[in-house]
Each structure stands twice: as C-alpha cells, then as structure tokens.
C-alpha cells in the first residue's frame, strides 16, 4: 500500500514575550480598534513595510494579524495588564511556516517587533507551542484508534462523519483521531482533503500539486475522493514538553532542540498494526508511522542537539562538584602540611578538622540557610 508524501513541515508555532508595548504603538492600536468598531471591519495600519490589520475584538487588549503569510498578534494593554501575563503573544500562520519554515517565522517576528517599536530581550521569549505535519496521499487508509500506542493515561478522541466508506459496509466513516493534550504531546490524524474543501483553503492544493509535479505525477482532482484522499499526521507539542522537559524558550533553543523533541515524540507515541499480542508495545509499527519518523529524522536533523538539556545540566553540575571536591582536598592537604601532620595522621586529621569546621559554621554570624541560598544563586547550571 503506497502513500506519497505531499507535504511535510511546521504547521504551528506560538511565542509569548514578557514585555509591554510602547505608548506610541498602544495609541496607534487604540485608534485602529476604535475605527474597526465603528466600521465593523479590520482597520489596517502600516508600520514601514508591515501592514497590521487590527480587529474590533480583543476585549481590553488588542487583536491583530499580518495576513495569511504572517501571524496572529495579541497585545495586552500595558495600562491594564494582569501581573505576570505576557504582554505580547504571536501565533504564526500555517502558510508562512509551510512555505518558509522556522527561518521565515523568525525573520517575520523580528521585522514586526522592530517595526512596532516593541522592546524585548531574548530571555523574555517563551515558545509555547510547536506543530509539525506530514500529508500523505493514501486513499486506502482509515484511522484506527486501537492502532495508536501511547503512554499510560493518555486520552484519545475519535471523530466520525455520517457518510459510508468503501471499506465499510455500514457504520460511520472515521475522519480523525486526537490523542494526548495540547499542553503536552498531542497526535492528530485527520482528513485534510475534507478540511480544505470545507474551509476553501485551496492553497494547500497548490502545495500538494507542486510536490506532485516534482516527481512527474499529475495534479490532484479533489472531486475524486478515490484518488485524492489526503491524511494529515500532525504532531503537536505544548509548554509541558517545550519548556519543562526540553528547556526551549528562545529562537536559538527552538532551532537547536526541536528535532530532538519530535524524534522522541515518534518513539513515545506510535501508530501500529494491531495483533493478538496483549503487549501493545510489541505491535509492529505501521508503514505510515515509519515514514513519519523518517521524515522527522531527515527534515529536522539540523535541529538536533542529541541530548536532553537536563542531561547537559546534570553533567555540568557533576563536573562542578568534582572540581570543588578537588579544591577542598587540596586545601585540606595544605592545612595539614601547615600543622605538620604526617602522612599516616592525615585521615585522623580530616575527621577532627571536620568537627572544627562544624563549630565554625555554628559560630558564623549568618545562618546556614542564608549562606546556602547565596551560594546556590551563584551556581545556576541552566
């Protein structure tokens, strides 16, 4: 059963920035929002080469976008911003990511932030969501929730339409599966052909037909479901994975680690060929999931560090402790030499001197918890 890959690439990317918009920019947004409310349509404001369409919605904040090949922007009003809430949220559009990838998204972000005059530093960035998608031309395929092997406790949802499929004599046709939570890992398998027909997103057809042309095959005819059925495997990751597990925050972190994160995704969640074996972990991997894993490994090979950030942190911490131990031993040897301690007396000297150091610590003017806190603040390995 053959399945051509029509597209693979990032499909979603969201950042938050812990900063405030400047007064001049806020005034422009407020005026544009007032105009949008008055005219009941988006008000476009130009900042250099950037055209920002401001909506009438957004509550006390400002909702805007920079077009289908740009991003969604959400700006909190600095005069009414809740404490600890990020002042700026940017959600990049799928067509920008599909045609330009992470490089185009970062370039658009920096151009917009400069044009809007919004101050920020790299430490103020937080990546909160990343999606990666692979589109398969596979008319023979239909998702089976039993085939998805996930970590214990992961929830799944099945979507079905009322029309019948050729592979079924009765019952509903499965149009999509959701497994996992977007705050963590989420696998979504769905009928992409049906979506673009329903929502008139024919830009995807152009992308697919471009891929077909490159391998010398004719364009798809969406009116013929038997030859144009496209299934999307979408791998989504949220903040629990990106920040808590992979320590991703800035653009540099994203570029360095996102390949590792998605490679692990393909290991933790699998689409399989079910068997009678009660141990689902032994079920063979489905050919489509093998292609998913292969595409991720090849496409994102430049975005791999090869290890978890926590492993690097622990390695640095262990080495630092070994260095301190060597320094402590050297100081003890020097202190013993200053006291004319013989080599055979050294172990006894260590035991006695540790007791002396305990007494010195008890007599110190600062309590030990305060001294430990100061020392810990000097040794941060993240």
C-alpha positions in Angstrom: 0.0 0.0 0.0 1.8 3.1 -1.3 1.5 6.6 0.2 3.0 9.6 -1.4 4.2 12.4 0.9 2.7 15.6 -0.4 4.0 18.0 2.3 6.0 17.9 5.5 6.9 20.9 7.7 6.0 23.1 10.6 2.3 23.8 10.8 2.0 25.8 14.1 4.3 28.0 16.2 3.4 30.3 19.1 5.6 32.5 21.2 4.9 34.8 24.2 7.0 37.8 25.1 7.2 39.2 28.6 7.2 42.9 27.7 5.0 45.9 27.3 4.1 47.6 24.1 5.3 51.3 23.9 2.8 54.2 24.4 3.1 55.3 20.8 2.2 51.8 19.5 -0.6 51.5 22.0 -2.1 54.8 20.8 -2.0 53.5 17.2 -3.7 50.3 18.2 -6.4 52.0 20.2 -7.2 54.4 17.4 -7.3 51.5 14.9 -9.5 49.4 17.2 -11.9 52.3 17.6 -12.1 52.6 13.8 -12.7 48.8 13.4 -15.5 49.1 15.9 -17.0 52.0 14.0 -16.8 50.4 10.6 -17.3 46.8 11.7 -14.2 45.6 9.8 -10.5 45.3 10.3 -8.5 48.5 10.3 -5.1 48.2 8.6 -2.3 50.3 10.0 1.1 50.4 8.2 4.4 50.4 10.1 7.1 50.7 7.4 6.7 47.6 5.3 4.4 45.8 7.8 0.7 46.0 7.4 -1.1 45.2 10.6 -4.9 44.5 10.5 -6.4 45.5 13.9 -9.7 43.8 14.8 -12.7 45.2 16.7 -12.5 42.2 19.1 -9.9 41.5 21.9 -11.7 42.8 25.0 -9.4 45.2 26.8 -6.5 44.0 24.7 -5.7 44.3 21.0 -6.1 41.5 18.5 -4.5 41.9 15.1 -2.8 39.9 12.2 -0.3 40.4 9.5 -2.1 38.3 6.8 -2.2 34.7 5.7 1.6 34.6 5.3 2.2 36.4 8.6 1.0 35.8 12.1 -1.8 36.4 14.6 -0.8 39.0 17.2 -2.3 39.7 20.6 -1.2 42.7 22.6 -2.2 43.3 26.2 -2.8 46.9 27.2 0.1 48.0 29.4 -2.3 50.2 31.3 -4.4 47.2 32.2 -2.1 44.2 32.1 -2.5 41.5 34.7 0.6 40.8 36.7 2.9 38.1 35.2 0.9 37.8 32.0 3.0 38.1 28.8 2.4 41.5 27.1 2.7 40.1 23.5 1.6 36.7 22.0 2.4 35.8 18.4 0.9 32.8 16.6 2.4 32.2 13.2 0.2 31.2 10.3 0.4 27.8 8.7 1.1 29.1 5.2 4.0 31.1 6.4 5.5 28.0 8.1 4.7 25.7 5.2 6.4 27.9 2.6 9.3 29.4 4.7 9.7 27.3 7.8 11.3 28.5 11.1 13.6 30.9 9.3 10.7 32.8 7.7 8.8 32.9 11.0 11.8 34.3 12.9 12.5 36.8 10.2 8.9 38.0 10.3 8.9 38.2 14.0 12.0 40.3 14.3 10.9 42.6 11.4 7.5 43.1 13.1 8.9 43.7 16.6 11.3 46.3 15.1 8.6 48.0 13.1 6.2 48.1 16.1 9.0 49.5 18.3 8.4 46.9 21.0 11.5 46.4 23.2 12.4 42.9 24.2 15.4 40.7 25.1 15.9 37.0 24.2 15.4 36.0 27.8 11.9 37.4 27.7 10.8 34.9 24.9 8.8 31.8 25.6 7.9 29.2 23.0 4.5 27.7 24.0 3.5 25.5 21.0 5.1 23.8 18.0 3.2 21.7 15.4 4.8 19.5 12.7 2.7 18.0 9.9 3.1 15.3 7.2 0.4 15.0 4.5 0.0 11.5 2.9 -1.9 10.8 -0.3 -3.4 7.5 0.9 -6.9 6.8 -0.3 -6.7 3.3 1.2 -6.1 4.5 4.7 -8.6 5.0 7.5 -7.5 5.9 11.1 -8.0 3.2 13.8 -7.9 4.4 17.4 -6.8 0.9 18.5 -3.7 1.2 16.4 -2.3 4.2 18.4 0.0 3.2 21.2 0.5 6.0 23.7 1.9 6.4 27.2 -0.4 5.3 30.0 -3.1 7.8 30.9 -3.2 9.5 27.5 -6.7 10.3 26.4 -8.0 9.8 22.8 -10.9 11.1 20.8 -12.4 9.8 17.6 -14.3 11.9 15.1 -16.6 10.3 12.5 -18.8 11.5 9.7 -22.2 10.1 8.7 -21.3 9.0 5.2 -20.1 5.5 4.5 -16.6 4.5 3.3 -15.9 1.9 0.7 -14.0 -0.2 3.2 -17.2 -0.4 5.4 -20.5 -1.9 4.5 -22.1 0.1 7.3 -21.4 2.5 10.1 -19.7 5.9 10.2 -16.5 6.8 8.4 -13.7 7.9 10.7 -12.4 11.3 9.8 -10.0 12.0 12.6 -8.3 10.9 15.8 -6.9 13.0 18.7 -4.6 11.5 21.3 -3.0 13.5 24.1 -3.3 17.0 25.4 -2.0 20.1 23.6 -0.2 21.3 26.7 1.9 18.2 26.5 2.1 15.9 23.4 -0.8 15.5 21.0 -1.1 13.4 17.9 -3.9 14.3 15.5 -4.7 12.3 12.4 -7.4 13.7 10.2 -8.9 14.1 6.7 -7.0 17.1 5.3 -8.8 16.9 1.9 -12.2 17.3 3.6 -10.9 20.2 5.7 -9.6 22.3 2.7 -12.8 21.7 0.7 -14.9 22.7 3.7 -12.8 25.8 4.6 -11.8 26.7 1.0 -8.1 26.5 1.9 -7.0 25.7 -1.7 -3.5 27.0 -1.1 -2.8 23.5 0.2 -3.8 22.0 -3.1 -1.2 24.3 -4.8 1.4 23.0 -2.3 0.4 19.4 -2.9 0.4 19.7 -6.7 3.8 21.3 -6.6 5.1 18.2 -4.8 3.4 16.0 -7.4 4.9 17.9 -10.3 8.4 17.5 -8.8 8.0 13.7 -9.1 6.4 13.8 -12.5 2.8 13.0 -11.4 -0.4 14.7 -12.4 -2.2 17.2 -10.2 -4.9 16.0 -7.7 -8.6 16.2 -8.6 -10.3 16.9 -5.3 -13.7 15.9 -6.8 -12.4 12.4 -7.0 -12.1 11.1 -3.4 -10.7 7.7 -4.5 -7.6 9.3 -6.0 -7.2 12.5 -3.8 -7.7 11.4 -0.2 -5.1 13.1 1.9 -4.5 12.2 5.5 -2.5 14.6 7.8 -0.4 13.3 10.7 0.1 16.3 12.9 2.5 16.2 15.9 1.8 18.9 18.4 3.8 19.9 21.5 2.9 22.4 24.2 4.6 24.1 27.1 5.0 21.0 29.3 7.2 19.5 26.7 8.8 22.6 25.2 9.7 24.3 28.4 9.6 21.8 31.2 11.2 18.8 29.5 13.3 20.4 26.7 14.1 23.8 28.2 13.1 25.5 25.0 12.5 29.3 25.4 14.2 31.4 22.7 14.6 31.1 18.9 18.1 29.6 19.5 16.7 26.9 21.8 14.0 26.1 19.3 16.4 25.7 16.4 18.8 23.6 18.5 16.3 21.2 20.1 13.1 20.9 18.2 14.4 18.0 16.1 15.3 16.0 19.3 11.8 16.7 20.8 9.9 15.5 17.7 12.2 12.4 17.4 11.3 11.5 20.9 7.6 12.1 20.1 7.8 9.5 17.4 9.2 7.0 20.0 6.7 7.8 22.8 3.6 7.7 20.5 3.3 5.2 17.6 0.7 4.2 15.0 0.9 0.5 14.7 -0.5 -2.6 13.1 -2.6 -4.3 15.9 -2.0 -8.0 16.6 -3.4 -10.5 19.1 -0.4 -9.9 21.4 -1.6 -8.4 24.6 1.5 -6.3 25.0 0.7 -3.4 22.7 4.3 -2.2 22.9 5.3 -5.2 20.8 2.8 -4.4 18.0 4.7 -3.7 14.7 5.0 -0.1 13.6 2.7 0.9 10.7 4.3 1.8 7.4 2.9 5.3 7.6 4.4 5.9 11.0 7.7 4.6 9.8 7.5 7.3 7.1 6.6 9.9 9.7 9.6 9.0 11.9 11.9 9.0 8.8 10.7 12.4 7.6 11.1 13.9 11.1 14.7 12.5 11.3 15.7 13.8 7.9 13.9 17.1 7.9 14.9 18.1 11.4 18.4 16.7 11.5 19.9 20.2 11.7 17.6 20.9 14.7 19.1 18.2 17.0 21.5 18.6 19.9 21.4 14.8 20.5 20.8 15.0 24.3 18.3 16.4 26.7 19.1 19.8 28.2 18.7 18.3 31.6 21.4 15.8 30.8 23.8 18.6 29.9 22.8 20.4 33.1 23.5 17.3 35.3 26.8 16.7 33.5 27.9 20.3 34.2 26.7 20.0 37.8 28.6 16.8 38.4 31.8 18.2 36.9 31.4 21.3 39.0 31.1 19.2 42.2 34.1 17.2 41.2 36.1 20.4 40.8 35.0 21.6 44.2 36.0 18.3 45.8 39.4 18.5 44.3 39.8 22.1 45.6 38.6 21.0 49.1 41.1 18.1 49.1 43.9 20.4 48.1 43.0 22.9 50.8 42.9 20.1 53.4 46.4 18.8 52.3 47.7 22.4 52.6 46.1 22.8 56.0 47.5 19.5 57.2 51.0 20.5 56.0 50.7 23.8 57.9 50.0 21.8 61.0 53.0 19.4 60.5 50.6 16.5 60.0 52.4 13.3 59.0 51.0 11.2 56.1 49.9 8.4 58.4 48.0 11.0 60.5 46.1 12.6 57.6 42.9 10.6 57.9 42.6 11.3 61.6 43.3 15.0 60.9 40.4 15.1 58.4 37.9 13.7 60.9 39.0 16.1 63.6 39.1 19.1 61.4 35.6 18.5 60.0 34.4 18.8 63.6 36.2 22.1 64.0 34.6 23.3 60.8 31.2 22.4 62.1 31.8 24.6 65.2 33.0 27.5 63.0 29.8 27.2 60.9 27.7 27.3 64.1 29.5 30.4 65.2 29.1 32.2 61.9 27.1 35.5 62.1 24.9 34.4 59.1 22.6 31.4 59.4 23.4 28.4 57.2 20.2 28.7 55.1 21.1 32.2 54.1 24.7 31.2 53.2 23.4 28.2 51.2 20.9 30.4 49.4 23.6 32.9 48.3 25.9 30.1 47.2 23.1 28.4 45.2 22.4 31.7 43.4 26.0 31.8 42.2 25.8 28.3 40.8 23.0 28.1 38.3 23.6 25.5 35.6 20.6 26.3 33.3 
